[in-house]
Amino acid sequence: MNMDRSEVNAAFSADTLKIDPEQETEKIVAALRNQLRGTLRKRGLVLGLSGGIDSSVCAALAARAVGARNVLALFMPENDSDPESLRLGRTVAEAFGIDSVVEDIGPSLQAMGCYDRRDGFIRELVPGYTAEWASKVVISSALEGDGYNISYLVVQDPQGQQTRLRMPPSVYLGIVAATNMKQRTRKQLEYFHADRLNYAVVGTPNRLEYDQGFFVKNGDGAADVKPIAHLYKSQVYQLAAYLGVPDEICRRPPTTDTYSLPQTQEEFYFSLPYDRMDLCLYGLNHGLPADVVARAAGLTADQMSRVWADIGAKRRATRYLHLAPQFVEPVDEVARWE
């Protein structure tokens, strides 16, 4: 029996995002095979394996699509990485029988001045900041204040004392620009291994990250295939359970693993935990009434308005990340040779 709109609205909840994981897996696996054999003409897949839920699910899907022997996982730790990420990444590779390589990018980043450049911007606010200190970048919640995302620098001195400082745009942009070297260096190595093996590179963003521009252009945003970009993060977790991703990875809170202080994705970028953000994004994408979505997400009407405004602001601010290079005139000679 078909439900009318009022019944659909009344039934909206986390259950709305439930999928058939077996059917979804078959669809993604078939798409990967067709993309490799047809459009890309590659013989396997390479991906960076971080020990997080998204890359773990992509690794499992890749192994199903082309066979574990045709998948290569890269572990790419650096000076600020949590050692737990490497351990968990290895656990995933072993679980699915995938070959792996460790590429420590710390020395490369040091040579390029990644850490020195970042610390130089931090010292504009904290003159005594040294390598013995630690730091991270956080934003104000969209649920609070006047609706503007204000970026803060959190520093921790060698004695463990933390201080939170509001950053001017120049310092924020400088720290982020230096930090983005990490994602771009990792992607360079993924393409090195892809080129030598005639493999395609797997991108691992989920729908929430892809929609909201939570990636670095020509860094973790670069890929040949993005098999889970159409799935909300809560749906990725459903696939993880079906595919047999190790439980400790499924239980691990999403983290950026980018700064020297522990940092969740929520405090760095998103307004809410992923399960509630999924509901807000889904509701917006499907034109559901704000009060219906607010009830399902546990928000007040004012908070719902702020979250939707934040989603729209991030879409506008990060639109350029999705754009191809811009030309003066169309260049379509290649297309005519197809």
BELHUGI-V26532 format. One record per backbone hydrogen bond with DSSP energy under -1.0 kcal/mol. NH is the residue of the N-H (numbers start at 1). CO is the residue of the C=O. Records with the same first field share a line. If there is no record, write none. Layout:
NH=CO, CO
//
This chain:
8=4
9=5
10=6
11=7
16=13
17=14
18=15
24=20
25=21
26=22
27=23
28=24
29=25
30=26
31=27
32=28
33=29
34=30
35=31
36=32
37=33
38=34
40=35
41=36
42=36
43=198
45=70
46=200
47=72
49=74
56=52
57=53
58=54
59=55
60=56
61=57
62=58
63=59
64=60
65=61
66=62
67=63
70=67
71=68
72=45
73=99
74=47
75=101
81=78
85=82
87=83
88=84
89=85
90=86
91=87
92=88
93=89
94=90
95=91
96=92
98=93
101=73
103=75
105=77
109=105
110=106
111=107
112=108
114=109
117=113
118=114
119=115
120=116
121=117
122=118
123=119
125=122
126=122
129=126
133=130
134=156
136=154
138=152
139=267
140=150
144=141
152=138
153=165
154=136
155=163
156=134
157=161
160=157
163=155
165=153
167=151
172=168
173=169
174=170
175=171
176=172
177=173
178=174
179=175
180=176
181=178
182=179
184=180
185=181
186=182
187=183
188=184
189=185
190=186
191=187
192=188
193=189
194=190
195=191
196=192
197=193
198=194
199=194
200=44
202=46
203=225
207=231
210=206
211=207
212=208
214=209
215=213
219=216
221=216
222=219
224=201
225=201
229=226
231=228
236=232
237=233
238=234
239=235
240=236
241=237
242=238
243=239
244=240
245=240
249=246
250=246
251=247
256=263
261=135
265=254
268=264
269=265
270=265
277=273
278=274
279=275
280=276
281=277
282=278
283=279
284=280
285=281
286=282
287=284
288=283
293=289
294=290
295=291
296=292
297=293
299=294
304=300
305=301
306=302
307=303
308=304
309=305
310=306
311=307
312=308
313=309
314=310
315=311
316=312
317=313
318=314
321=318
322=319
336=332
337=334
338=335
//
